Amino acid sequence: MKAIIFDCDGVLADTERDGHRVAFNKAFEKKGCATEWGVELYGKLLEVSGGKERMRHYFDSHGWPGDVEDKDAFIKELHKLKTDFFIQIIESGELPLRPGVARLVDEAIAADVTLAVCSTSHERAVNLVAEKLLGSKRKARFSAILAGDVVSKKKPDPEIYNLASERLRLEPSECVVIEDNRNGLLAAKAAGMYCVITTNGYTKDEDFTEADLVVSELGDPPNVQVTLEAIRNIVGKRRQSK
C-alpha cells in the first residue's frame, strides 16, 4: 500500500445533513424557489452523485420552477449560490472533522504514505474543507485534491479514481480508498482499488458487501477502529487470498 485516498463529504466531515443540505435550502430561498430539502428527502437524493446532478434529478422528478427558461444556467447559478453558502458554513467552524481522520492522516504522513482526496463536490468547497479542518500543514502533504468537474462522469463511475491513479503515478492495487457510501465503494472497486467504508447516519444501512473493511468511524483513542497498520494488514491478506 502506497496511498490513501479520502472521499470528502461524509468521510473527512459529516458535511451532508447540516452542511450541504442547509446550503442547498439557503440557495433555493435566495432564488425564490418554493423548495426545501428535509433530512429524509436529502438522504434519498444522495443516491445521485454531484450537486448539480442532484438538483437536476430533483427538478426533473418534481417539476421545475415556472419561470425557468434556461435549465443549465439556472442549475449553474443555484450551484454557485449553494457553494457560497456551504463555504460560509465551513468557515464558521460549525462542522468538525470526523473522529480519527486527523490521526490517520498523521500516521500516513509519518510513514511517508501518499495522500489524496477524490470528491464529486465543488473544488473550492473541498479545498476549504481540507484547509480549514485538516489545517494548512496537513493539507500541504496531500499530493492531489481532485474534485468537482475534473471528470465528466461522477461516482459510481471510476473515472475520478482512475485519474487519481494516473496523477499519483501508482497502480490501483497500491491505493486504499476511504469512502462512506455505496456509489463511492463501487467507483473505487471498479478502479481496482481497495476500499474502507466509514458509515454515517445516511449510509449505515447501504450494501457494502464488496468493501474490504466497514466501520462506523476511523476513531480516536480509546475508540480507534482503523489504523495505518490495520489497513496494511487488510491489503496484505487480500493479496494473499488472490
Buried (B, 14 or more C-beta within 10 A) or exposed (E): BBBBBBBBBBBBBBBBBBBBBBBBBBBBBBBEBEBEBEEEEBBEBBEBBBBBBBBBBBBEEEEBEEEEEEEEEBBEBBBEBBBBBBBEBBEEEEBEBBBBBBBBBBBBBEEEBBBBBBBBBBBBBBBBBBBBBBEEEBBEBBBBBBBBEBBEEBBBBBBBBBBBBEBBEBEBBBBBBBBBBBBBBBBBBBBBBBBBBBBBEBBEEBEBEEBBBBBEBBBBEEEBBBBBEBBBEBBEEEEEEE
